[in-house]
Amino acid sequence: MCTVLRFILAFIVLIIVTADPSVAAQPTPAFEPVRCPVPIPAFAVVDCGYVTVPERHEAPDGKQIRLAVAILRATDPNKVSDPVLYLEGGPGGSAVWGLDAWVGHPITQQRDLILLDQRGTGFSEPGLFCWNYEYPFDVDVVDLDVYERACRDHLMRDGIDLGAYNSAQTARDIPLVVRALGLEQVNLYGISYGTRVALTAMRDAPDVIRAVVLDSPYPPQVDGFELQALYGYQQINALLERCASDPQCGAAFPDLKARFYAFLDSDAGTYADVGDGYEELTSATIVSVLFDTMYYSVAIPYIPMALDRMIAGDGTFFGEVAAGYIGPPTSGDEDDRLEEMVGLADDIAFAYSGFDDFDAYLDFVYEMDDAGRIELYRTAIDQAADDEYFELDRAVLGCGHD
């Protein structure tokens, strides 16, 4: 959600990482050049390929997987020698797929930009996809449980060790990729979930890291399942309160916050005819779509009007805003869902601790009704009252509505 200007300011504030001599040297893998799997924009110079790494780093001679890499070369012939390695968010996002968005970016003026598809995502092999399963958008959440379990079983039958697809293993991929490219150090740029990988790499593989930019930090010790509700609720409130404090927005959409929550509590819990692929939204999915749309700063000015119209009975503009920035739901979203489930494996240790067994935990997650999901947003903020705050001796960037 940060602007390019904010990113440039963040890059000035680099987190310098000291090499840890205790990290044992690993064999240098090879970079295997291939034809780029995505269209190359005009005037861009891009090298694509794969780096082979162990599926489990504690078993270096075991099963191997391939990580997709695209290197967008700097435009300045006198470029500096330390490139930027970008870690996409999600979890489950493909950095390589978004290559065209980086062409002309200020980063690429003096530095090569390395786009790495993290293990299990994008063009890396294997991909945690279930192409044979069509995502059933017209069924309830309990039926989605059946779909997701079937997809999980399908991947396991293919011999994929789902336990090896997490932040710790991904962080240990980074030094192998760096060395395969013939480099000594890189600057890490992580966004959202990518910051969790970057922070884990700072801990586990600091010798190949020169500096780090954390955009919308997601620390390794944070329980994402619990705190996403907290911070989502906080940012939705911050947006509505910002509108109320702005003379023009407040006058155009008076009492928007109170009216919005009253709307969610009303019989309009199922809101039909929103359009643009969102024909039917429950209160929970309205909040979810709103949360996702707020990732795009250019969409935020339209949200008060969209909510005001939806409260008045016309949800089409809300659907248009959502579809314009996060896109309508498509059959391809099943891949994102499973990648997210596996990518958030780091948080299972936090969430699972309150249940007798894992099946009981899954039942809680899948069978929670819409009211329960909304209540998480409203009550999670109270759970933060006893948190202990401390000062960090590093500069970290956090933008508005992150």
Backbone torsions as a table, in degrees:
resi	resn	phi	psi	omega
1	MET	NA	-0.3	-177.1
2	CYS	-85.8	148.0	175.9
3	THR	-78.7	166.3	177.7
4	VAL	-60.0	-38.4	179.5
5	LEU	-60.3	-44.3	179.6
6	ARG	-64.3	-36.2	178.1
7	PHE	-63.6	-42.9	-180.0
8	ILE	-61.6	-42.0	177.5
9	LEU	-62.6	-37.4	179.4
10	ALA	-66.7	-36.1	-177.3
11	PHE	-68.0	-27.7	176.5
12	ILE	-64.3	-35.7	-178.7
13	VAL	-91.4	80.9	-176.9
14	LEU	-85.9	142.7	175.8
15	ILE	-95.2	105.1	-177.1
16	ILE	-79.3	130.2	-174.7
17	VAL	-110.3	128.4	179.3
18	THR	-85.8	135.3	-179.3
19	ALA	-64.9	143.1	179.1
20	ASP	-106.4	107.8	-176.5
21	PRO	-68.3	-10.1	-178.8
22	SER	-77.9	-13.8	179.6
23	VAL	-75.8	120.6	-176.2
24	ALA	-71.5	143.7	177.6
25	ALA	-68.1	143.6	179.6
26	GLN	-116.0	155.9	177.1
27	PRO	-56.9	145.5	-178.8
28	THR	-84.2	115.5	177.0
29	PRO	-76.9	170.4	-178.6
30	ALA	-103.2	150.8	172.7
31	PHE	-94.5	121.5	-178.2
32	GLU	-101.9	103.1	-178.9
33	PRO	-65.3	140.5	175.1
34	VAL	-141.1	167.8	173.6
35	ARG	-67.4	137.6	-177.0
36	CYS	-62.5	134.3	-177.2
37	PRO	-80.2	-3.0	179.2
38	VAL	-125.9	155.7	177.9
39	PRO	-60.3	141.8	179.1
40	ILE	-97.2	120.5	179.3
41	PRO	-61.4	154.2	179.9
42	ALA	-57.9	140.8	176.1
43	PHE	71.4	-0.6	177.8
44	ALA	-88.9	141.8	175.4
45	VAL	-109.3	116.2	-173.4
46	VAL	-133.1	135.3	172.5
47	ASP	-114.5	130.6	-179.3
48	CYS	-119.9	155.5	178.8
49	GLY	178.4	-171.4	-179.9
50	TYR	-127.0	148.0	171.4
51	VAL	-121.2	126.8	-179.3
52	THR	-90.2	130.4	-178.8
53	VAL	-136.3	161.0	176.3
54	PRO	-67.3	142.7	174.5
55	GLU	-63.5	-37.9	172.1
56	ARG	-122.3	120.4	-175.2
57	HIS	-68.2	-22.4	176.4
58	GLU	-76.1	-7.2	175.5
59	ALA	-126.9	70.8	-172.8
60	PRO	-62.2	-21.9	179.1
61	ASP	-95.6	5.5	-179.4
62	GLY	-86.2	-153.8	-177.7
63	LYS	-58.4	140.5	-179.8
64	GLN	-110.3	149.8	174.5
65	ILE	-128.0	165.4	-177.3
66	ARG	-118.3	132.5	179.6
67	LEU	-105.0	127.9	179.6
68	ALA	-79.8	135.1	-178.3
69	VAL	-133.4	136.2	171.0
70	ALA	-127.0	129.9	-177.9
71	ILE	-113.3	111.3	176.9
72	LEU	-88.8	112.1	-173.0
73	ARG	-73.7	147.1	179.4
74	ALA	-65.0	148.7	-179.7
75	THR	-82.7	-22.7	-179.9
76	ASP	-84.0	121.3	179.1
77	PRO	-62.7	-20.5	177.8
78	ASN	-100.0	42.2	-176.8
79	LYS	-63.7	158.6	176.6
80	VAL	-81.0	163.1	-169.7
81	SER	-86.6	-11.3	-177.5
82	ASP	-104.8	106.2	-177.8
83	PRO	-76.8	174.2	174.4
84	VAL	-103.2	131.2	174.4
85	LEU	-107.1	118.2	-174.5
86	TYR	-93.8	132.4	178.3
87	LEU	-113.0	109.8	-177.4
88	GLU	-69.1	158.3	177.9
89	GLY	-90.3	-158.2	-178.7
90	GLY	138.8	-101.2	-1.0
91	PRO	-65.7	156.3	175.7
92	GLY	112.6	-6.0	-179.7
93	GLY	-71.9	150.1	179.3
94	SER	-102.7	115.9	177.0
95	ALA	-69.6	-39.8	-177.3
96	VAL	-64.8	-40.1	-179.1
97	TRP	-60.2	-30.8	-178.8
98	GLY	-92.1	21.5	-175.5
99	LEU	-54.6	-43.6	-173.7
100	ASP	-62.0	-25.7	-179.7
101	ALA	-69.7	-17.4	-177.4
102	TRP	-93.5	-12.0	-179.5
103	VAL	-64.8	125.3	-177.4
104	GLY	85.7	-0.6	178.8
105	HIS	-67.5	145.5	-179.8
106	PRO	-54.6	-29.9	179.3
107	ILE	-56.9	-40.1	-171.2
108	THR	-82.2	4.6	177.0
109	GLN	-70.7	-43.9	-176.3
110	GLN	-121.1	-4.5	-178.9
111	ARG	-132.9	142.2	167.2
112	ASP	-65.4	148.3	177.6
113	LEU	-116.7	119.7	-179.9
114	ILE	-97.9	119.3	176.7
115	LEU	-102.0	116.0	-176.9
116	LEU	-111.7	121.6	170.1
117	ASP	-80.7	111.5	-177.6
118	GLN	-61.4	156.0	-176.9
119	ARG	-49.8	133.2	179.0
120	GLY	86.2	-5.5	-174.4
121	THR	-118.2	163.1	171.9
122	GLY	53.7	-127.3	-177.0
123	PHE	-94.6	3.6	176.1
124	SER	-69.7	155.0	-175.5
125	GLU	-125.3	129.8	-0.5
126	PRO	-77.7	155.5	173.5
127	GLY	-96.7	142.2	-179.0
128	LEU	-84.6	66.8	-176.7
129	PHE	-117.0	154.3	174.2
130	CYS	-126.7	74.8	-175.6
131	TRP	-63.3	-24.7	-175.9
132	ASN	-83.3	-1.7	-177.3
133	TYR	-116.8	118.2	178.3
134	GLU	-83.3	131.8	-176.4
135	TYR	-68.5	121.4	-173.9
136	PRO	-89.1	87.3	-175.8
137	PHE	-70.4	-18.8	-173.5
138	ASP	-95.2	15.6	-179.8
139	VAL	-116.4	168.0	-176.4
140	ASP	-84.4	177.4	-171.4
141	VAL	-65.9	-30.2	179.6
142	VAL	-67.0	-38.2	177.3
143	ASP	-67.7	-31.7	175.4
144	LEU	-63.0	-31.3	174.5
145	ASP	-57.5	-44.2	179.9
146	VAL	-62.6	-44.6	178.6
147	TYR	-59.8	-48.9	-173.9
148	GLU	-67.9	-36.4	176.4
149	ARG	-65.9	-39.8	178.9
150	ALA	-63.7	-39.8	178.7
151	CYS	-65.4	-43.5	177.2
152	ARG	-58.5	-46.5	-179.0
153	ASP	-63.2	-36.8	178.6
154	HIS	-61.3	-45.0	179.8
155	LEU	-65.9	-39.2	179.9
156	MET	-67.4	-36.0	176.2
157	ARG	-64.9	-27.9	177.1
158	ASP	-78.3	2.6	176.5
159	GLY	86.2	14.5	179.6
160	ILE	-84.4	126.0	177.9
161	ASP	-85.9	93.0	-174.5
162	LEU	-61.5	-24.3	178.7
163	GLY	-69.1	-10.2	-179.1
164	ALA	-95.2	4.6	-176.6
165	TYR	-111.8	86.7	-177.3
166	ASN	-153.0	176.9	-174.8
167	SER	-64.2	-37.2	-177.3
168	ALA	-64.3	-44.8	179.4
169	GLN	-69.5	-39.0	178.8
170	THR	-62.8	-41.2	179.6
171	ALA	-61.8	-35.3	-179.9
172	ARG	-77.0	-12.5	172.0
173	ASP	-70.2	-31.3	-170.3
174	ILE	-58.7	-49.4	179.9
175	PRO	-62.8	-30.4	178.0
176	LEU	-69.4	-39.7	177.0
177	VAL	-65.5	-43.8	-179.5
178	VAL	-59.0	-47.1	-177.8
179	ARG	-71.1	-33.3	177.6
180	ALA	-63.4	-28.8	179.2
181	LEU	-88.2	6.1	177.6
182	GLY	73.7	26.4	-177.2
183	LEU	-107.5	159.8	174.9
184	GLU	-99.5	-42.7	-179.6
185	GLN	-145.5	156.0	175.0
186	VAL	-134.4	164.4	170.5
187	ASN	-99.2	123.0	179.3
188	LEU	-86.9	135.7	172.6
189	TYR	-125.8	107.9	178.9
190	GLY	-111.0	143.2	176.3
191	ILE	-125.3	133.4	178.3
192	SER	55.2	-121.6	179.7
193	TYR	-57.7	-29.7	178.0
194	GLY	-60.7	-24.8	176.7
195	THR	-70.7	-30.3	176.6
196	ARG	-64.9	-42.0	177.2
197	VAL	-64.2	-42.6	-179.5
198	ALA	-62.1	-43.8	179.4
199	LEU	-65.3	-37.9	177.7
200	THR	-66.4	-38.4	177.4
201	ALA	-66.8	-36.3	176.7
202	MET	-59.8	-33.9	179.4
203	ARG	-79.6	-42.6	-168.9
204	ASP	-99.8	-21.6	-176.5
205	ALA	-144.7	56.3	-173.8
206	PRO	-72.8	-16.4	-172.8
207	ASP	-67.2	-21.8	-178.6
208	VAL	-101.3	6.3	-175.3
209	ILE	-108.8	122.7	176.0
210	ARG	-86.8	-46.3	-177.0
211	ALA	-156.3	164.3	-175.1
212	VAL	-137.9	138.5	169.4
213	VAL	-115.8	124.3	179.1
214	LEU	-109.7	110.0	-178.4
215	ASP	-106.7	109.8	-175.1
216	SER	65.7	70.2	-170.0
217	PRO	-62.5	143.7	179.3
218	TYR	-134.7	83.7	-171.5
219	PRO	-64.9	152.4	-178.7
220	PRO	-62.2	-29.5	-175.6
221	GLN	-85.3	-0.1	-176.5
222	VAL	-87.2	136.9	174.5
223	ASP	-84.1	98.5	-175.4
224	GLY	-64.0	-34.9	-179.8
225	PHE	-61.5	-40.9	-178.2
226	GLU	-79.1	-46.5	-170.1
227	LEU	-83.0	-16.4	175.2
228	GLN	-61.7	-40.1	177.1
229	ALA	-62.9	-43.9	-179.7
230	LEU	-60.0	-53.9	-174.7
231	TYR	-73.5	-30.8	174.4
232	GLY	-62.0	-45.0	178.1
233	TYR	-62.8	-43.2	-180.0
234	GLN	-60.5	-42.5	-175.4
235	GLN	-75.7	-34.0	173.6
236	ILE	-62.6	-44.8	176.9
237	ASN	-62.2	-41.4	-179.6
238	ALA	-60.8	-40.1	179.0
239	LEU	-65.1	-47.0	-178.7
240	LEU	-65.5	-37.8	178.5
241	GLU	-71.7	-33.0	176.5
242	ARG	-64.8	-39.0	176.5
243	CYS	-63.1	-43.3	-178.3
244	ALA	-63.4	-33.1	-178.1
245	SER	-84.1	-11.3	178.2
246	ASP	-88.0	126.6	-175.3
247	PRO	-55.7	-44.5	-177.1
248	GLN	-72.7	-47.4	-178.5
249	CYS	-66.2	-42.1	-179.9
250	GLY	-63.3	-36.6	179.2
251	ALA	-72.6	-37.3	-177.9
252	ALA	-73.4	-33.6	-175.7
253	PHE	-132.8	70.0	-174.8
254	PRO	-65.6	144.5	176.5
255	ASP	53.0	36.7	-174.7
256	LEU	-62.3	-41.0	-178.0
257	LYS	-61.1	-50.1	-179.4
258	ALA	-63.4	-41.5	-179.0
259	ARG	-68.2	-35.1	-179.9
260	PHE	-65.1	-47.1	-178.9
261	TYR	-70.9	-32.0	174.0
262	ALA	-64.9	-37.4	177.3
263	PHE	-62.8	-43.3	179.6
264	LEU	-64.1	-31.3	-179.4
265	ASP	-83.1	-11.1	-173.2
266	SER	-81.7	-178.1	178.2
267	ASP	-68.8	-6.3	177.0
268	ALA	-80.2	26.1	178.3
269	GLY	-57.3	-32.1	170.5
270	THR	-109.4	113.2	-174.0
271	TYR	-109.8	110.8	-174.5
272	ALA	-91.3	165.4	171.7
273	ASP	60.2	43.0	172.6
274	VAL	-77.5	-32.4	177.2
275	GLY	86.9	178.1	177.1
276	ASP	54.4	39.4	177.4
277	GLY	89.4	-10.5	179.5
278	TYR	-109.1	59.2	-172.5
279	GLU	-65.4	-26.9	-178.0
280	GLU	-140.9	118.8	-179.5
281	LEU	-122.2	132.3	170.5
282	THR	-88.1	173.6	177.2
283	SER	-58.0	-39.9	-179.1
284	ALA	-65.1	-43.1	-177.9
285	THR	-74.1	-27.6	173.4
286	ILE	-60.5	-46.7	178.6
287	VAL	-63.7	-41.1	-179.0
288	SER	-64.3	-44.6	178.9
289	VAL	-65.1	-40.6	177.4
290	LEU	-61.3	-44.8	179.0
291	PHE	-58.4	-47.0	-179.1
292	ASP	-66.5	-38.7	-178.7
293	THR	-65.2	-30.8	-178.7
294	MET	-70.3	-8.0	173.4
295	TYR	-66.4	-19.1	-174.5
296	TYR	-108.5	107.9	-174.6
297	SER	-59.9	-31.3	-179.4
298	VAL	-69.9	-18.7	179.7
299	ALA	-86.1	-22.5	-171.7
300	ILE	-58.9	-41.1	179.9
301	PRO	-60.9	-21.5	-177.8
302	TYR	-88.1	-13.6	-172.3
303	ILE	-65.3	-45.4	179.7
304	PRO	-56.1	-44.4	178.9
305	MET	-64.1	-41.4	-179.6
306	ALA	-62.3	-42.9	178.9
307	LEU	-67.8	-41.4	-179.7
308	ASP	-59.8	-44.3	180.0
309	ARG	-67.6	-39.1	179.7
310	MET	-64.7	-41.5	178.0
311	ILE	-61.3	-34.7	-179.5
312	ALA	-79.0	-5.7	176.2
313	GLY	113.5	-0.5	179.8
314	ASP	-120.0	101.0	-177.2
315	GLY	-94.4	6.4	-174.8
316	THR	-64.9	-38.7	-178.8
317	PHE	-67.3	-36.8	175.7
318	PHE	-60.1	-43.3	177.6
319	GLY	-64.0	-38.6	179.4
320	GLU	-65.8	-42.5	179.3
321	VAL	-63.8	-45.8	-179.2
322	ALA	-63.6	-47.1	-178.5
323	ALA	-65.9	-31.0	-178.2
324	GLY	-69.6	-25.8	-174.9
325	TYR	-115.4	-38.6	177.5
326	ILE	-105.3	-7.1	176.9
327	GLY	81.2	155.7	176.3
328	PRO	-72.8	157.2	175.7
329	PRO	-63.3	138.3	179.8
330	THR	-132.6	169.1	-179.6
331	SER	-67.0	-12.2	179.6
332	GLY	-80.3	-9.3	-175.3
333	ASP	-70.4	-14.7	179.7
334	GLU	-62.5	-29.8	179.9
335	ASP	-67.6	-42.8	179.1
336	ASP	-61.7	-39.0	-177.5
337	ARG	-64.2	-46.5	-177.5
338	LEU	-71.0	-39.5	177.6
339	GLU	-59.8	-38.8	179.6
340	GLU	-66.5	-40.3	178.8
341	MET	-59.6	-44.4	-178.2
342	VAL	-74.9	-41.1	-178.7
343	GLY	-63.6	-29.7	178.9
344	LEU	-89.5	17.0	176.9
345	ALA	-57.2	-26.2	178.1
346	ASP	-57.2	-31.7	-173.8
347	ASP	-87.2	-11.2	-177.4
348	ILE	-58.8	-37.7	-178.7
349	ALA	-59.7	-35.0	177.8
350	PHE	-72.0	-51.7	-170.9
351	ALA	-73.4	-36.6	-173.6
352	TYR	-72.9	-19.4	-172.1
353	SER	-61.8	-22.8	-178.0
354	GLY	-91.0	8.1	-176.5
355	PHE	-123.1	152.9	-177.5
356	ASP	-71.2	-33.7	179.2
357	ASP	-150.6	167.1	-173.2
358	PHE	-68.2	-35.2	179.3
359	ASP	-63.4	-37.1	177.4
360	ALA	-64.1	-38.5	177.6
361	TYR	-64.2	-45.4	-180.0
362	LEU	-62.7	-40.4	178.7
363	ASP	-59.7	-40.6	178.0
364	PHE	-61.5	-45.4	-177.5
365	VAL	-64.3	-46.4	-172.0
366	TYR	-80.0	-29.1	-172.1
367	GLU	-98.2	-2.1	176.7
368	MET	-60.8	126.8	-178.5
369	ASP	-79.3	176.1	-175.9
370	ASP	-59.8	-40.6	-179.6
371	ALA	-61.4	-38.6	178.7
372	GLY	-65.3	-37.5	179.9
373	ARG	-67.5	-42.9	177.6
374	ILE	-63.9	-38.9	-177.7
375	GLU	-63.6	-29.3	176.2
376	LEU	-59.1	-41.1	-179.8
377	TYR	-66.9	-32.3	-174.1
378	ARG	-85.5	-30.6	-175.3
379	THR	-99.2	-20.7	-175.8
380	ALA	-61.7	-31.6	-178.4
381	ILE	-63.4	-30.3	178.6
382	ASP	-71.4	-26.1	-177.6
383	GLN	-73.4	-11.2	-177.4
384	ALA	-89.9	-1.1	-173.1
385	ALA	-61.6	-34.0	-175.8
386	ASP	-93.9	5.4	179.7
387	ASP	-63.3	143.6	178.1
388	GLU	-98.4	123.2	-178.7
389	TYR	-96.8	146.9	-178.9
390	PHE	-144.7	161.9	-180.0
391	GLU	-90.0	139.6	179.3
392	LEU	-107.9	132.5	-177.2
393	ASP	-87.4	29.7	175.0
394	ARG	-129.8	150.3	176.9
395	ALA	-88.5	127.0	-177.0
396	VAL	-128.5	135.6	-178.1
397	LEU	-93.4	129.5	171.8
398	GLY	-134.0	123.7	-174.9
399	CYS	-95.8	167.0	179.1
400	GLY	-60.6	137.7	179.1
401	HIS	65.9	19.6	171.0
402	ASP	-78.0	NA	NA
